[in-house]
Amino acid sequence: MNYIKKKVHFMSVDLISLGRMFKEKREEMHLSLKEIENATSIRMSYLQAIEEGCAEKFLSGIYVLGFIKQYANFLGIDAEKIIKQNPRAFMFSSVRPEFDFGLGTLDVRNQRGQGQKWRTNLFWISIAGALLFFAWLFARFLGLWK
């Protein structure tokens, strides 16, 4: 058990330095975590965890590796070079944290049109109702409906 704690400790120290580098690059590019979340579809909480070096927030090590690669590529950093320079940062323990259910950023996407969905539906229902009404009037005019 102590081996796992030491392994996680080394991983956190290396990830903290990587996280600082990512945060500095992001701030240099004048990007918010929200903008990066929208561009990469990586949850903001995971982006914060990368920048803080808190790998325990991830589902598993493979996600950490994938998210770091994707985040690095987005920031224009060579991900493969980072992995080769920091091999201890990617030695993952077999301890699995609790699964975080959720749909990620789906709940915040397309917020601009959220309040207008009912208007669109109301419009099409009104058109359908008007067409049915005029069809009924036309049928009465032709004597098909009494």
C-alpha positions in Angstrom: 0.0 0.0 0.0 2.9 2.4 0.7 4.2 1.7 -2.8 1.0 3.0 -4.3 1.1 6.1 -2.1 4.7 6.9 -3.2 3.8 6.3 -6.8 0.8 8.6 -6.6 3.0 11.2 -4.8 5.6 11.2 -7.6 2.9 11.3 -10.2 1.4 14.4 -8.4 4.7 16.2 -8.2 5.4 15.7 -11.9 1.8 16.5 -12.8 1.9 19.7 -10.7 4.9 21.0 -12.8 3.1 20.0 -16.0 -0.1 21.6 -14.8 1.8 24.9 -14.1 3.2 24.8 -17.6 -0.3 24.3 -19.1 -1.8 27.0 -17.0 1.0 29.5 -17.9 0.6 28.7 -21.6 -3.3 29.0 -21.3 -3.0 32.4 -19.6 -0.4 33.5 -22.1 -2.9 32.7 -24.8 -5.6 34.6 -22.9 -7.9 31.6 -22.8 -10.3 30.7 -20.0 -10.9 27.1 -18.8 -14.5 27.4 -20.2 -13.2 28.2 -23.7 -10.9 25.3 -23.6 -13.7 23.0 -22.3 -15.9 24.1 -25.2 -13.1 23.5 -27.7 -11.8 20.2 -26.4 -14.9 18.7 -24.7 -12.8 18.0 -21.6 -14.7 18.9 -18.5 -13.6 22.1 -16.8 -13.1 20.1 -13.5 -10.6 17.8 -15.3 -8.8 20.8 -16.9 -8.5 22.3 -13.4 -7.2 18.9 -12.1 -4.6 18.8 -14.8 -3.4 22.4 -13.9 -3.4 21.6 -10.2 -1.8 18.1 -10.6 -4.7 16.3 -8.9 -4.8 13.1 -10.9 -7.1 11.4 -8.4 -10.0 13.3 -9.9 -9.8 11.2 -13.1 -11.5 7.9 -13.8 -8.3 6.2 -14.7 -4.7 6.8 -15.9 -5.6 6.4 -19.5 -8.0 9.3 -19.2 -5.2 11.4 -17.6 -2.9 10.6 -20.5 -5.5 11.3 -23.2 -6.7 14.5 -21.6 -3.1 15.8 -21.2 -2.3 14.9 -24.8 -5.5 16.6 -26.1 -4.9 19.7 -23.8 -1.3 19.9 -24.9 -2.1 19.7 -28.6 -4.8 22.4 -28.2 -2.3 24.7 -26.5 0.3 24.0 -29.2 2.6 22.0 -26.9 4.3 18.8 -28.2 2.5 16.1 -26.2 4.8 13.3 -27.1 7.8 15.4 -25.9 6.1 16.0 -22.6 5.4 12.3 -22.1 9.1 11.4 -22.9 10.4 14.1 -20.6 8.1 13.2 -17.7 7.8 9.4 -17.6 7.0 9.3 -13.9 4.0 11.5 -14.3 2.3 8.8 -16.3 3.0 5.9 -14.0 -0.6 5.3 -12.8 -1.6 3.4 -9.8 -4.3 0.7 -9.9 -6.5 2.6 -7.4 -9.7 3.6 -9.1 -11.6 6.7 -7.8 -15.3 6.7 -7.7 -17.0 7.1 -11.1 -18.4 10.6 -11.7 -21.7 10.2 -13.6 -22.7 13.1 -15.9 -22.8 14.3 -19.4 -20.0 16.8 -19.1 -20.4 19.9 -21.0 -23.7 18.9 -22.7 -25.7 20.8 -20.1 -24.0 24.1 -21.0 -23.8 23.8 -24.8 -26.2 25.7 -26.9 -27.4 27.9 -24.0 -28.2 30.8 -26.4 -31.2 29.0 -27.9 -32.4 27.2 -24.8 -35.3 29.7 -24.0 -36.5 29.8 -27.6 -37.3 26.1 -28.2 -40.8 26.5 -27.0 -41.4 29.3 -29.4 -40.3 27.2 -32.4 -42.6 24.4 -31.3 -45.4 26.7 -30.7 -44.9 28.2 -34.2 -45.1 24.8 -35.9 -48.1 23.7 -33.8 -49.9 26.9 -34.8 -49.1 26.3 -38.5 -50.4 22.8 -38.3 -53.5 24.0 -36.5 -54.2 26.7 -39.0 -53.7 24.2 -41.9 -56.2 21.8 -40.3 -58.7 24.7 -39.7 -58.5 25.8 -43.4 -58.8 22.2 -44.6 -61.9 21.9 -42.5 -63.3 25.2 -43.9 -62.5 24.0 -47.5 -64.2 20.7 -46.9 -67.3 22.5 -45.6 -67.2 24.7 -48.6 -67.2 21.7 -51.0 -69.9 20.0 -49.0 -67.7 17.2 -47.9 -68.2 18.0 -44.2 -71.5 18.7 -42.7 
